[in-house]
Amino acid sequence: MDAPISVDRFRFLLFSFKEKLWVKPLSLCVLSIAAVFASKLADGTALAEHLPKVDQSSVETLLSIMASSMLVIATFSAGTMVSAYASASRSSTPRSVSLIISDDASQNALSTFVGAFIFSVVAITASINNFFEDAGIFLLFCLTCLVFVIVILTFIRWVDSVARLGRVGSTVQKVEDAAMRAINHRLSTPRLGGKPQPNSVKEQGGDPSKYQTLTTDSIGYVQMVDMAKVQAWAEERDTQVHIAMLPGQFCTPDKPLCYIESFKPKNSEDDSSSKASDKSALLSAFQIGSERSFEADPRYGLVVLSEIASRALSPSVNDPGTAISILGSYARLFIQWAHKEKCDDIGDIKYDKVTVPDMSTADMFDDAFTGLARDGASMIEVSIRIQKTLDAIAKTSNDDICKAATKHAKEAYERSMKALIHDGDKEMLSAVVNSLNNKRS
């Protein structure tokens, strides 16, 4: 259980750090300070005799210009990013803000500006106090020119991206990309790398004679399951662990996180306290938080896209074009998910002591289409596009996806026929549905 950090946890922590705005600026600050003092290494070496001499005052002038300008630009970039976060919360959904915060272009720009400011302040302080000799001054001059070039290129790139930061279209694309990454990761490791879970586990899970249950006092969403840690725990105790809650599901004290077959405690004494200690060790493999995670939960991206579409279809916004764009995102995501059946066949089982339930395709369709079909039922253009999108998804070779798409297409049609007022719109929708059904048959 005390093994090095697993790939699953490292991936989760890496994504968590990307959502924190202070990580990259702090890293660049440390790197900037190290770069200043690295210039001192040239003094007193054989290389110093061959380097040209640079006037110290000219370097200090460049550093002074950088110090006075970078703080203003860094403050401006931070204010722009905060405005973009507020705009994303108002125009799309607050659940998308974490993706905008993790935007690489904005974080790199802010980090570069803050790092350049720290570099210039530390360098000019060292230079004024005659910390460097001629060789050190030359290297400091070269570093200053390099920092100027990096700042200019970063600023140009950042200006191009800041115009789209927080806009609905850009936010939709970021959410779709996050959902696609989660889907591809789940396809590459079906059932999180565990074995298929028998149907008898869920039926007999409440039977104490067959399984023991692991629960937690924490209330929140399962953000990650460290499968390597669960596997190591099960191997040490020669047992089988059956995962009951996947990332994205809401857990409460009455819901088991997993079922455990009869096991031998790690300690020699087989008593209740020893088993309780062992269960506590297993509990640490489950990361539980107040919010869902995009990286480990493919359904979360679908939910957030649905929220953006519902807000776009509200009377105060009245933007059916955004909802239609999101339907295109759903087509790409679900057609990609249709490869699930093929990947399940070829997927390697990494953790033979752990069984994991399959993610419900029906639940994914509920997350994506229920709210959109409800809110767009009275708009003929949205209703037609829903039917065409679901028809395209239903043509995949995955039976579960075909069944779910057909079910939601029927429900969306019934909603629209009740919500549409104009008879011509009803006739148009019926004609489209009949045409799609005839082509499918």
Secondary structure, 3 states (H helix, E strand, C coil): CCCCCCHHHHHHHHHHHHCCCCHHHHHHHHHHHHHHHHHHHHCCCHHHHHCCCCCHHHHHHHHHHHHHHHHHHHHHHHHHHHHHHHHHHHHCCHHHHHHHHCCHHHHHHHHHHHHHHHHHHHHHHHHHCCCCCHHHHHHHHHHHHHHHHHHHHHHHHHHHHHCCCCCHHHHHHHHHHHHHHHHHHHHHCHHHHEEECCHHHHHHCCCCCCCEEECCCCCEEEEEECHHHHHHHHHHHCCCEEECCCCCCEECCCCCCEEECCCCCCCCCCCHHHHHHHHHHHHCCEEEECCCCCCCCHHHHHHHHHHHHHHHCCCCCCCHHHHHHHHHHHHHHHHHHCCHHHHHHHCCCCEEEEEECCCCHHHHHHHHHHHHHHHCCCCHHHHHHHHHHHHHHHCCCCHHHHHHHHHHHHHHHHHHHHHCCCHHHHHHHHHHHHHHHHHHC
